[in-house]
Amino acid sequence: MRRRAVIRLSFPSEKHLKTVLKALKPETGASTSSRSRTRVEEEDGELIVRFESNDTTALRAAINAYLRWVGLAQSTLEVVDDLSTEKDDE
């Protein structure tokens, strides 16, 4: 039986959404395991991440990996935004 999960994520700006989407896209084609498959897309201003797996363990591993990558990308974008704001204030 296939396991599935869908995660919808909102971002503070369209720029952040597009950047995270572009960062994740290559990962969907370079899966390290044949046990799961992931798709990312934009829908109604949100990032949609769809997971499909052969088993619960692989599903959990895929979800954890993608959520870590999203968190890393979002943290990086926040730092860049802060640096841009500081530069504008000078």
C-alpha positions in Angstrom: 0.0 0.0 0.0 1.3 3.4 -1.0 1.6 6.1 1.7 1.0 9.7 0.8 1.3 13.1 2.4 0.7 16.7 1.3 2.2 19.7 3.0 1.1 23.3 2.2 3.5 26.1 3.2 3.0 29.8 3.2 5.8 32.3 2.9 6.1 36.0 3.8 6.6 37.0 0.1 6.2 35.8 -3.4 10.0 36.1 -3.7 10.6 33.7 -0.9 8.1 31.2 -2.3 9.7 31.3 -5.8 13.2 31.0 -4.4 12.4 28.0 -2.1 10.5 26.3 -5.0 13.5 26.7 -7.3 15.8 25.4 -4.6 13.7 22.3 -4.1 12.9 21.4 -7.7 16.3 19.7 -8.5 15.9 17.5 -5.4 12.7 16.0 -6.8 14.5 14.6 -9.8 17.6 13.4 -7.9 15.9 11.2 -5.3 18.4 9.2 -3.3 15.9 6.4 -2.7 13.6 4.5 -4.9 11.3 4.1 -1.9 9.7 7.5 -2.2 8.9 10.2 -4.7 8.3 13.9 -4.1 6.8 16.7 -6.2 6.9 20.4 -5.5 4.6 23.0 -7.0 3.1 26.4 -6.4 -0.6 26.6 -5.9 -2.7 29.6 -4.8 0.4 31.4 -3.5 1.6 28.5 -1.4 4.3 25.9 -1.8 2.8 22.4 -2.1 5.0 19.4 -1.4 3.5 16.0 -2.3 5.1 12.8 -1.0 4.4 9.3 -2.1 6.2 6.3 -0.6 6.2 2.5 -0.3 6.4 2.6 3.5 6.0 4.9 6.4 9.7 5.0 7.3 10.6 6.3 3.8 7.7 8.7 3.9 8.9 10.2 7.2 12.5 10.4 6.0 11.4 12.3 2.9 9.2 14.7 4.8 12.0 15.4 7.3 14.5 16.0 4.6 12.3 18.4 2.6 11.2 20.3 5.7 14.8 20.8 6.8 15.7 22.1 3.3 12.7 24.5 3.4 13.8 25.7 6.8 17.4 26.2 5.7 16.3 28.1 2.6 13.9 30.3 4.6 16.6 31.1 7.2 19.0 32.0 4.4 16.5 34.3 2.8 15.8 36.0 6.1 19.6 36.7 6.6 19.8 38.1 3.1 16.8 40.3 3.7 18.3 41.6 6.9 21.6 42.3 5.2 19.8 44.2 2.4 17.8 46.2 5.0 21.0 47.1 6.9 22.7 48.2 3.7 19.7 50.4 2.7 19.8 52.0 6.2 23.5 53.1 5.7 
